[in-house]
Amino acid sequence: MGPIEEKLDLESDEDISFGSSTVGGKVHSFDFETTNVGSHADVVNSWAFKRIRMCPLRSVYIVLIKAKINLLLPFGPSAIFLHYFTSKHGWIFFLSLLGIIPLAERLGYTTEQLAFYTGPTVGGLLNATFGNATEMIISIYALKSGMIRVVQQSLLGSILSNMLLVLGCSFFTGGIVNHSKVQVFNKAAAVVNSGLLLMAVMGIMFPAVLHSTRTEIHFGKSELYLSRFSSCIMLVAYGSYLFFQLRSQHNLYSSVDEHRDDEQECSDEEEAPEITYWEAIGWLAILTSWISVLSGYLVDAIQGASDSLNMPVAFISVILLPIVGNAAEHASAIMFAMKDKLDISLGVAIGSCTQISMFVIPFCVVVGWLMGQPMDLNFQLFETATLFITVLVVAFMLQEGTSNYFKGLMLILCYLVVAASFFVHVDPSNDE
């Protein structure tokens, strides 16, 4: 594979095009195959990069106009307008949802662009931080408002959505498109992620069981102390996992499709940064700030939307809110599955679940601790049982290292059962 400059020099000044990536930032952090982004020094010093530097307005076009998903951007200001001039909380909620979806996708894209300059290791850490930024920002705003159950249920919903809906759609579409052969993926990497998910289930289950059986030393307090201790342990385990995957034993996560290295090298030649280093940092700050603003209006409208739409808060939190954070990676996972790159699809779906369960949830417990909010890992028995059964079902689906459309269909149908269950579920905290 020649350097990036050789490919770009073959094209004229007017015909230069940069591959537009639709992949969310979460791919790199949990990519089961070793991603080769080329020589970063060559990228920075290339002729194409110098041309990008001379066109600062080009980044505005690339980030805010070029992608078709940006057609949803005007819904954000519309939600803010309705918040101040009407009391239709249902419309405010849905417009805020639609407005955050393109921002979440662009945030992942910007983080991916930044990874071209920082290298795969630092890029992976950046994606670990910003990959689930939307969920984290919404959770922090809900914590400030004392809506602990919304935080718990929305993060639980993100895990369920990725494991059942995103992974199910990837298996289903990949199996349909590639029906003439058996799709395979890295079984060892899937087992490691399944183990981490089971560890997260253990950390979430014990506080719920203690509370339900009333076997705590100090009722209502011991579960909180246990949750904070378990959260710190889970964060240590997550950090160790990142080091293990990115630095220590990254060769164990190489793709099972090594016989297609030539095709992967050809695809790598097409990859080049579309924006500069400082432009990526600037857009990262702008997009994060805008998501923060919209998240505040979204959280404020949840209860009003529940009343006006006659829809349980649990259903909104577990089913509707995760659509915001998972829309970008949902499309990415399906796209890679159709291209018979299941390692990347699993990195998007299962990797995101690992991020949320081992990093975002414990992080929210620690942040709630600092805020003085009693955020804990007691997700109540119904939610905990749903998570436990879901992890077991997905673990059994992944143990063979192969996929087909029928496995995907089963996962999708399981998600429909979960969605229907939460639609008729009454939160016991609300009853109290």
Disulfide bonds with the S-S distance in Angstrom:
none
